[in-house]
Amino acid sequence: MKRFDDLVPDGGTLLLDGGLASRLEARGHDLSTHLWSAALLRDDPEAIIAAHMDFLEAGADCLVSASYQGSQAGFMALGMSAFEADQLIASSVTLAKTARDRYLRKAPPGRRRPLVAASCGPWGAVQADGSEYQGKYGVSPEALRDFHYHRLPVLDEAGADLIACETLPDHVEAQVLHGLLKLVETPAWVSFTCKDERHLHDGTPLRDMASLFANHPRVVAIGVNCTDPALIPSLIAEVRAGAPEKAVLVYPNSGERYDAAAKDWTGTTRTDNWAADTLAWRAAGARLVGGCCRVGPDDIAAARAALDANPT
């Protein structure tokens, strides 16, 4: 059974990147299609590398690939074969590794070698309707298994350091992934999206989901992402209560809410205190910290500076 400390042997905190799609949009790319940032795997792969580089230069220790919304069905709808679709999904890991290699050529001495996590987004993300923020999909476990069964092996064989099963709002999907992750070789993290201080969007207690994965042989970390940062301290406690031996990861969004109809974010951003929040999440027990949607390189740079100035 792999542990988080096998990946980060120095025992420190792993700083994740921020919102890749948000960064691509900030760079002027239109992500309004059903494939979101995954469309650029075909249309402009260098743009993805450049966005990854922005986060590495900000100090991130881990990149999450642009495969979150990529799927066979999504790419085949554009006229590709199943093989071509799988090749594009796998290329997301190659692009992140390319960014890492380019960065390391000029990185300062002693810089930790960044990890690459292959994003395995939820079924809801591929629907492009905000389902990952609702839960209770209304589809069968068999349909969810079929969806992930065809994509996980592609990500497993792509050469990433980790598989990031992220933004899970639904306990049925989590149970499906619990079984399928036993079939892969790559270590994984599992991350949920929550509606309040204790529950997934479908109403399942986060503590129960942490307990489900507490002894999983492939899962090295359990946590929360794309959730209001104000909820994170309580959610860390829930994960620790359910899986005290696993590393905890948190990478919340900016605090804004996604409007699926308008395909835009509304509300108030809460990134002004990202450095202080990062230290608070670490103090509460998180070993992996970072950001998700609407969290940019400046926020990650602030977190990097705070972690470096306050080593554990």
Secondary structure by P-SEA (a helix, b strand, c coil): cccccccccccbbbbbbccaaaaaaaacccccccccccccccccaaaaaaaaaaaaaacccbbbcccccccaaaaaaacccaaaaaaaaaaaaaaaaaaaaaaaacccccccbbbbbbbbccccccccccccccccccccaaaaaaaaaacaaaaaaccccbbbbcccccaaaaaaaaaaaaaccccbbbbbbbcccccccccccaaaaaaaacccccccccccccccccccaaaaaaaaaacccbbbbbbbccccccccccccccccccccaaaaaaaaaaaaccccccccccccaaaaaaaaaaaaaccc
